[in-house]
Amino acid sequence: MSGERQHLSWWNRITAVLTGEPQNRDELLDLIESASERGILDEDARAIIESTLTVSERMVREIMVPRAQMICLRDDQLIDDFLPLLLDSAHSRFPVLADDDSDEVLGILFAKDLLRRLLPSHEEGFRLKDYLRPALFVPESMHLDRLIHEFRMKQSHMAIVVNEYGGVVGLVTLEDALEQIIGDIEDEHDLDEDLEDSLIREVAPGEFIVQAITPVEDFNEHFACSFSNHDFDTIGGIIVHAFERLPVAQESIALDGWRFTVLEADTRALRSLRVVAVS
C-alpha cells in the first residue's frame, strides 16, 4: 500500500508539471500574471485576485484607526452635547465609552437609531445606554481574512481592536477590510473627506474640524499661524497649555485670532476641536 501511495504521489507531481498547475502561491501569482498579459484577465480582476491571495498575510493592526483618532462618545453625554459631533463627522457608527476614566466600550451607537428620539414618546428621559448595540471585539493580531469572516458571522460592520492585555487600541470596519481587496470604496461622504489623510477639515466656509493630534507645524502652515512647537508637538498640547488644565467638551478659548472649541475630550486628552476665525 505504501508503494502505491508513493507511486500516486509522484504521478500527481508529474501531472501537475505537465498540466502547468501551480504548486505554491508564487507559482499561482505567476500564472495569474501570465493570464493577464495574454488578455485572459483584465487588470481589475488581476488586482482583486492578487489582493485576495495576500490579504491573509495582513493583520488588523495594519489597517485599524488608532485609538487617538477614534471618535467616541461617553455614556453620560446628553444628545445636545454630542449631536454636533455626529453631524460634523458624518459617520454612521460610534463607540460609546463608560463615563469614567477608562476605555471600556459599552456598545456601539448607530446614528440612525437616534431617529426614534424624534418620536414624542421619546422626548423625555434620554439615556444613551438605551440606544446601544453590542460591540464586536477583535485582537490586533487577527488576520484580515479571519476578520472578514467574523464580520460576516456576527453580521457586524465595525469592530473594536484590543491588544493582548484587553486595552482598546483602535477600531476597524468591514469597509476597511474589503478595501484591501477591491481598493477604495467611495461613498457620499468621501468627497468631503479627503480628510482622512488630512487632520484638518473645512466643514463650512471659515469653519474647521481639527484633530487635536495635528502637528503644530501643519496647523501653522494651514492657517498661516505662528504657534511655537518648542514645548508642544500638537495643537492639542497648545490648547491644554492655554487653559492650564484639560478642558471639557464645548469649552472655548481664543488664541492668536482663532477661536478653539472643544468637540471631544476625555479625562486624559483632547480629541477634536472646532476652529473658526475671531471676527
Secondary structure as a PSIPRED ss2 file (coil, helix, strand):
# PSIPRED VFORMAT (PSIPRED V4.0)

   1 M C   1.000  0.000  0.000
   2 S H   0.000  1.000  0.000
   3 G H   0.000  1.000  0.000
   4 E H   0.000  1.000  0.000
   5 R H   0.000  1.000  0.000
   6 Q H   0.000  1.000  0.000
   7 H H   0.000  1.000  0.000
   8 L H   0.000  1.000  0.000
   9 S H   0.000  1.000  0.000
  10 W H   0.000  1.000  0.000
  11 W H   0.000  1.000  0.000
  12 N H   0.000  1.000  0.000
  13 R H   0.000  1.000  0.000
  14 I H   0.000  1.000  0.000
  15 T H   0.000  1.000  0.000
  16 A H   0.000  1.000  0.000
  17 V H   0.000  1.000  0.000
  18 L H   0.000  1.000  0.000
  19 T H   0.000  1.000  0.000
  20 G C   1.000  0.000  0.000
  21 E C   1.000  0.000  0.000
  22 P C   1.000  0.000  0.000
  23 Q C   1.000  0.000  0.000
  24 N C   1.000  0.000  0.000
  25 R H   0.000  1.000  0.000
  26 D H   0.000  1.000  0.000
  27 E H   0.000  1.000  0.000
  28 L H   0.000  1.000  0.000
  29 L H   0.000  1.000  0.000
  30 D H   0.000  1.000  0.000
  31 L H   0.000  1.000  0.000
  32 I H   0.000  1.000  0.000
  33 E H   0.000  1.000  0.000
  34 S H   0.000  1.000  0.000
  35 A H   0.000  1.000  0.000
  36 S H   0.000  1.000  0.000
  37 E H   0.000  1.000  0.000
  38 R C   1.000  0.000  0.000
  39 G C   1.000  0.000  0.000
  40 I C   1.000  0.000  0.000
  41 L C   1.000  0.000  0.000
  42 D C   1.000  0.000  0.000
  43 E H   0.000  1.000  0.000
  44 D H   0.000  1.000  0.000
  45 A H   0.000  1.000  0.000
  46 R H   0.000  1.000  0.000
  47 A H   0.000  1.000  0.000
  48 I H   0.000  1.000  0.000
  49 I H   0.000  1.000  0.000
  50 E H   0.000  1.000  0.000
  51 S H   0.000  1.000  0.000
  52 T H   0.000  1.000  0.000
  53 L H   0.000  1.000  0.000
  54 T H   0.000  1.000  0.000
  55 V H   0.000  1.000  0.000
  56 S H   0.000  1.000  0.000
  57 E H   0.000  1.000  0.000
  58 R C   1.000  0.000  0.000
  59 M E   0.000  0.000  1.000
  60 V H   0.000  1.000  0.000
  61 R H   0.000  1.000  0.000
  62 E H   0.000  1.000  0.000
  63 I C   1.000  0.000  0.000
  64 M C   1.000  0.000  0.000
  65 V E   0.000  0.000  1.000
  66 P E   0.000  0.000  1.000
  67 R H   0.000  1.000  0.000
  68 A H   0.000  1.000  0.000
  69 Q H   0.000  1.000  0.000
  70 M C   1.000  0.000  0.000
  71 I C   1.000  0.000  0.000
  72 C C   1.000  0.000  0.000
  73 L E   0.000  0.000  1.000
  74 R E   0.000  0.000  1.000
  75 D C   1.000  0.000  0.000
  76 D C   1.000  0.000  0.000
  77 Q C   1.000  0.000  0.000
  78 L C   1.000  0.000  0.000
  79 I H   0.000  1.000  0.000
  80 D H   0.000  1.000  0.000
  81 D H   0.000  1.000  0.000
  82 F H   0.000  1.000  0.000
  83 L H   0.000  1.000  0.000
  84 P H   0.000  1.000  0.000
  85 L H   0.000  1.000  0.000
  86 L H   0.000  1.000  0.000
  87 L H   0.000  1.000  0.000
  88 D H   0.000  1.000  0.000
  89 S H   0.000  1.000  0.000
  90 A C   1.000  0.000  0.000
  91 H C   1.000  0.000  0.000
  92 S C   1.000  0.000  0.000
  93 R E   0.000  0.000  1.000
  94 F E   0.000  0.000  1.000
  95 P E   0.000  0.000  1.000
  96 V E   0.000  0.000  1.000
  97 L E   0.000  0.000  1.000
  98 A C   1.000  0.000  0.000
  99 D C   1.000  0.000  0.000
 100 D C   1.000  0.000  0.000
 101 D C   1.000  0.000  0.000
 102 S C   1.000  0.000  0.000
 103 D C   1.000  0.000  0.000
 104 E C   1.000  0.000  0.000
 105 V E   0.000  0.000  1.000
 106 L E   0.000  0.000  1.000
 107 G E   0.000  0.000  1.000
 108 I E   0.000  0.000  1.000
 109 L E   0.000  0.000  1.000
 110 F E   0.000  0.000  1.000
 111 A H   0.000  1.000  0.000
 112 K H   0.000  1.000  0.000
 113 D H   0.000  1.000  0.000
 114 L H   0.000  1.000  0.000
 115 L H   0.000  1.000  0.000
 116 R H   0.000  1.000  0.000
 117 R H   0.000  1.000  0.000
 118 L H   0.000  1.000  0.000
 119 L C   1.000  0.000  0.000
 120 P H   0.000  1.000  0.000
 121 S H   0.000  1.000  0.000
 122 H H   0.000  1.000  0.000
 123 E C   1.000  0.000  0.000
 124 E C   1.000  0.000  0.000
 125 G C   1.000  0.000  0.000
 126 F C   1.000  0.000  0.000
 127 R C   1.000  0.000  0.000
 128 L H   0.000  1.000  0.000
 129 K H   0.000  1.000  0.000
 130 D H   0.000  1.000  0.000
 131 Y H   0.000  1.000  0.000
 132 L E   0.000  0.000  1.000
 133 R E   0.000  0.000  1.000
 134 P C   1.000  0.000  0.000
 135 A C   1.000  0.000  0.000
 136 L E   0.000  0.000  1.000
 137 F E   0.000  0.000  1.000
 138 V E   0.000  0.000  1.000
 139 P E   0.000  0.000  1.000
 140 E C   1.000  0.000  0.000
 141 S C   1.000  0.000  0.000
 142 M C   1.000  0.000  0.000
 143 H E   0.000  0.000  1.000
 144 L H   0.000  1.000  0.000
 145 D H   0.000  1.000  0.000
 146 R H   0.000  1.000  0.000
 147 L H   0.000  1.000  0.000
 148 I H   0.000  1.000  0.000
 149 H H   0.000  1.000  0.000
 150 E H   0.000  1.000  0.000
 151 F H   0.000  1.000  0.000
 152 R H   0.000  1.000  0.000
 153 M H   0.000  1.000  0.000
 154 K H   0.000  1.000  0.000
 155 Q C   1.000  0.000  0.000
 156 S C   1.000  0.000  0.000
 157 H C   1.000  0.000  0.000
 158 M E   0.000  0.000  1.000
 159 A E   0.000  0.000  1.000
 160 I E   0.000  0.000  1.000
 161 V E   0.000  0.000  1.000
 162 V E   0.000  0.000  1.000
 163 N C   1.000  0.000  0.000
 164 E C   1.000  0.000  0.000
 165 Y C   1.000  0.000  0.000
 166 G C   1.000  0.000  0.000
 167 G C   1.000  0.000  0.000
 168 V E   0.000  0.000  1.000
 169 V E   0.000  0.000  1.000
 170 G E   0.000  0.000  1.000
 171 L E   0.000  0.000  1.000
 172 V E   0.000  0.000  1.000
 173 T E   0.000  0.000  1.000
 174 L H   0.000  1.000  0.000
 175 E H   0.000  1.000  0.000
 176 D H   0.000  1.000  0.000
 177 A H   0.000  1.000  0.000
 178 L H   0.000  1.000  0.000
 179 E H   0.000  1.000  0.000
 180 Q H   0.000  1.000  0.000
 181 I H   0.000  1.000  0.000
 182 I H   0.000  1.000  0.000
 183 G C   1.000  0.000  0.000
 184 D C   1.000  0.000  0.000
 185 I C   1.000  0.000  0.000
 186 E C   1.000  0.000  0.000
 187 D C   1.000  0.000  0.000
 188 E C   1.000  0.000  0.000
 189 H C   1.000  0.000  0.000
 190 D C   1.000  0.000  0.000
 191 L C   1.000  0.000  0.000
 192 D C   1.000  0.000  0.000
 193 E C   1.000  0.000  0.000
 194 D H   0.000  1.000  0.000
 195 L H   0.000  1.000  0.000
 196 E H   0.000  1.000  0.000
 197 D C   1.000  0.000  0.000
 198 S C   1.000  0.000  0.000
 199 L C   1.000  0.000  0.000
 200 I E   0.000  0.000  1.000
 201 R E   0.000  0.000  1.000
 202 E E   0.000  0.000  1.000
 203 V E   0.000  0.000  1.000
 204 A E   0.000  0.000  1.000
 205 P C   1.000  0.000  0.000
 206 G C   1.000  0.000  0.000
 207 E E   0.000  0.000  1.000
 208 F E   0.000  0.000  1.000
 209 I E   0.000  0.000  1.000
 210 V E   0.000  0.000  1.000
 211 Q E   0.000  0.000  1.000
 212 A C   1.000  0.000  0.000
 213 I C   1.000  0.000  0.000
 214 T C   1.000  0.000  0.000
 215 P E   0.000  0.000  1.000
 216 V H   0.000  1.000  0.000
 217 E H   0.000  1.000  0.000
 218 D H   0.000  1.000  0.000
 219 F H   0.000  1.000  0.000
 220 N H   0.000  1.000  0.000
 221 E H   0.000  1.000  0.000
 222 H H   0.000  1.000  0.000
 223 F H   0.000  1.000  0.000
 224 A C   1.000  0.000  0.000
 225 C C   1.000  0.000  0.000
 226 S C   1.000  0.000  0.000
 227 F C   1.000  0.000  0.000
 228 S C   1.000  0.000  0.000
 229 N C   1.000  0.000  0.000
 230 H C   1.000  0.000  0.000
 231 D C   1.000  0.000  0.000
 232 F C   1.000  0.000  0.000
 233 D C   1.000  0.000  0.000
 234 T E   0.000  0.000  1.000
 235 I H   0.000  1.000  0.000
 236 G H   0.000  1.000  0.000
 237 G H   0.000  1.000  0.000
 238 I H   0.000  1.000  0.000
 239 I H   0.000  1.000  0.000
 240 V H   0.000  1.000  0.000
 241 H H   0.000  1.000  0.000
 242 A H   0.000  1.000  0.000
 243 F H   0.000  1.000  0.000
 244 E C   1.000  0.000  0.000
 245 R C   1.000  0.000  0.000
 246 L C   1.000  0.000  0.000
 247 P C   1.000  0.000  0.000
 248 V C   1.000  0.000  0.000
 249 A C   1.000  0.000  0.000
 250 Q C   1.000  0.000  0.000
 251 E C   1.000  0.000  0.000
 252 S E   0.000  0.000  1.000
 253 I E   0.000  0.000  1.000
 254 A E   0.000  0.000  1.000
 255 L E   0.000  0.000  1.000
 256 D C   1.000  0.000  0.000
 257 G C   1.000  0.000  0.000
 258 W E   0.000  0.000  1.000
 259 R E   0.000  0.000  1.000
 260 F E   0.000  0.000  1.000
 261 T E   0.000  0.000  1.000
 262 V E   0.000  0.000  1.000
 263 L E   0.000  0.000  1.000
 264 E E   0.000  0.000  1.000
 265 A E   0.000  0.000  1.000
 266 D C   1.000  0.000  0.000
 267 T C   1.000  0.000  0.000
 268 R C   1.000  0.000  0.000
 269 A C   1.000  0.000  0.000
 270 L E   0.000  0.000  1.000
 271 R E   0.000  0.000  1.000
 272 S E   0.000  0.000  1.000
 273 L E   0.000  0.000  1.000
 274 R E   0.000  0.000  1.000
 275 V E   0.000  0.000  1.000
 276 V E   0.000  0.000  1.000
 277 A E   0.000  0.000  1.000
 278 V C   1.000  0.000  0.000
 279 S C   1.000  0.000  0.000
